[in-house]
Amino acid sequence: MKKRFNSFFSFLSRAKRFVCVLLIVCFIPPLWLYADVSEKYRTLAKQTGVIYGSGAEKRILAWRRLIDDSKALSIVDQLTQVNNFFNQMDFVDDIKLWGKEDYWATPIEFLGMQAGDCEDFTIAKYFTLRELGVPDEQLRLVYVKALTLNQHHMVLAYYHKPTSIPVLLDNIDKELKPASKRNDLLPIYSFNAENLWLSKEKGRGVLVGGSSRLSLWTDLNNRLNTITN
């Protein structure tokens, strides 16, 4: 296991096997997309299609197929597949997309619109990896300052071990990289389902309470629970 982890980052740079699901859904009969998708998400896909159009229904189904097909993969491949899948969406600011300065979309809304901002990319990746069985303590949504762009940004961090350097899933730099190779990002705070941390120059940050302190996060989870339950 240790040997495998030591080759983790070098493997990431060679991982080019991702199959672009969204590029083929337009050419595959809908019955294939529905295969192995639960009745709950078949219904949700149809409802999403009514709101956002037929393409949205296919994107929801492709997302569920991605989850089903990725369950048996290694964590490296899961990170790669999820990162690549959602990075096919378009970047659009909240004010243009939702008419609000800041809105954290659910994965269903994000796929429905086929667009979102950095928070939406990160949130969709987080919830997808959680569904794939990645423990919450190994994931953090990290709010950063993108120094090159001189603007705030969000990425998803995966920690193989509590003391390891995390791998970052990002929609700006689409290649999975360890945080130590992302000197263009300055961490500000991070959170997961339970906790909220303020970042320090080194280390994983200082615990300052529960993530429920973030009103946008609480609102997002309430909406997602309403949609999926």
Number of C-alpha atoms within 10 A of each C-alpha: 5 7 7 9 13 10 10 16 15 11 14 18 11 8 14 10 9 13 11 12 17 17 10 11 17 12 8 11 10 13 7 13 20 18 12 13 19 12 10 10 17 19 13 18 26 18 15 24 18 13 14 16 14 15 19 24 27 24 24 25 26 23 23 22 18 18 19 14 14 18 15 11 12 10 18 16 18 21 23 20 25 22 27 22 19 24 20 16 19 15 17 16 17 20 11 10 15 14 10 10 10 13 20 23 27 22 25 21 20 22 26 23 21 19 22 24 22 21 22 26 30 28 21 21 26 27 16 22 22 13 13 20 11 17 12 16 16 15 23 24 23 25 23 19 17 18 13 9 10 10 9 15 23 27 26 26 24 26 17 16 11 11 9 12 16 21 25 27 29 23 25 13 11 13 16 20 19 19 17 11 10 13 10 14 21 18 23 18 21 25 25 20 18 11 16 23 20 17 19 13 9 7 10 18 16 13 14 12 13 14 18 17 12 11 10 15 18 15 15 17 17 12 12 16 10 9 11 10 6
